Amino acid sequence: MAQSEVEALLGKAVTYVAPEELGRPSIRYFAVAVGDNNPLYLDETFAAGTRWGGIVAPPTLICETNQYATGSYRDDGYVGHQWDTPAGYAGLRGGNEYTFYRPARPDDRMTVEWRVAEAYERPGSSGPLLCVVSDVAYRDAEGDMLASNRETMVYRRQGGDGGRPTAQERPRPDDASSGTPASEPLARLPELKKHVTLTMMVAYAGATWDFHRYHYDGDFAREAGLPGPVVDGQMLGAFLAQLVVDWAGPEAFLQRLSFRLASAVYPGDHLTCRGEVAGWDPTSRTATLRLGIRGPARREVTRSASAVVELPPNGRELL
């Protein structure tokens, strides 16, 4: 790829304004799709008794939904935001870094701003890779921040042995998962088990307005070099958020969540979501967590996964 093509992506920006509010049906549909039965998202009476005063959305919903997009479906089924990368390149999610400022509510109408923060080429095992890092801001109707997202996508030229980049070609930041010993945890979170089915993947596609055919169309996925439909990587973020909130309780607030993808997940896979408390600040009542998802044969699905969660004054004590 010409250096000029890479540099042309830098600084690109686009803004979307959702045509309607998020809505309670969207919140309930998402929770059902990912198998999250927290009454905070489903039961108005229960939610009204929390410090939030009513139904709120699962933390990652606003960073996963394409409800704000108003364009037409492309041939690949996708309707959400996508940069105009050079022709002949297929993409794969590298990871996401979410920051949350307050829970999203049913009456929130989002403005979403995408900007290319980094674009660079690096060698891969099957040829050069294009890495695109985007900064995304999600604001409410008053312009106040709901969340931000730093998203990494990796693109490989199609053809030859190519379809999409392999797991080994995703960016690998230096962290505990790459050999640095982890400190002894202060506590361990109860494990969260997930059995991913094609039905769940289709439901998730509908709940997030993400109908990319990679996630349900076997023939389309195989033509792209995949063994079959592949789970949308952001669904794994929803699982990690559920793991944290189930442990911390409905009064807690998830401030940050980040993860990198280490391997693909396919229909029929059984996943185990794990977490441990790596740090605790009693002044701010925030816990820093190390997280991970393990698939069949103890295969690591995520790496570098972490979260910061604020516990309420009447919440659990860790130390």
Stockholm file with secondary structure:
# STOCKHOLM 1.0

chainA/1-319         MAQSEVEALLGKAVTYVAPEELGRPSIRYFAVAVGDNNPLYLDETFAAGTRWGGIVAPPTLICETNQYATGSYRDDGYVGHQWDTPAGYAGLRGGNEYTFYRPARPDDRMTVEWRVAEAYERPGSSGPLLCVVSDVAYRDAEGDMLASNRETMVYRRQGGDGGRPTAQERPRPDDASSGTPASEPLARLPELKKHVTLTMMVAYAGATWDFHRYHYDGDFAREAGLPGPVVDGQMLGAFLAQLVVDWAGPEAFLQRLSFRLASAVYPGDHLTCRGEVAGWDPTSRTATLRLGIRGPARREVTRSASAVVELPPNGRELL
#=GR chainA/1-319 SS CCHHHHHHHTTCEEEEECSSCCCHHHHHHHHHHHTCCCHHHHCHHHHHTSTTCSCCCCTTHHHHCCTTCCSCCCTTSCCSCCCCCCTTEEEEEEEEEEEESSCCCTTCCCEEEEEEEEEEEEEETTEEEEEEEEEEEEECTTSCEEEEEEEEEEEEECBTTBSSCCGGGSCCCSSGGGTCCCCCCSEECCCEEEECCHHHHHHHHHHHTCCCGGGTCHHHHHHTTCSSCCCCHHHHHHHHHHHHHHHHCTTCEEEEEEEEECSCCCTTCEEEEEEEEEEEETTTTEEEEEEEEECGGGCBCEEEEEEEEECCTTSCCCC
#=GC SS_cons         CCHHHHHHHTTCEEEEECSSCCCHHHHHHHHHHHTCCCHHHHCHHHHHTSTTCSCCCCTTHHHHCCTTCCSCCCTTSCCSCCCCCCTTEEEEEEEEEEEESSCCCTTCCCEEEEEEEEEEEEEETTEEEEEEEEEEEEECTTSCEEEEEEEEEEEEECBTTBSSCCGGGSCCCSSGGGTCCCCCCSEECCCEEEECCHHHHHHHHHHHTCCCGGGTCHHHHHHTTCSSCCCCHHHHHHHHHHHHHHHHCTTCEEEEEEEEECSCCCTTCEEEEEEEEEEEETTTTEEEEEEEEECGGGCBCEEEEEEEEECCTTSCCCC
//
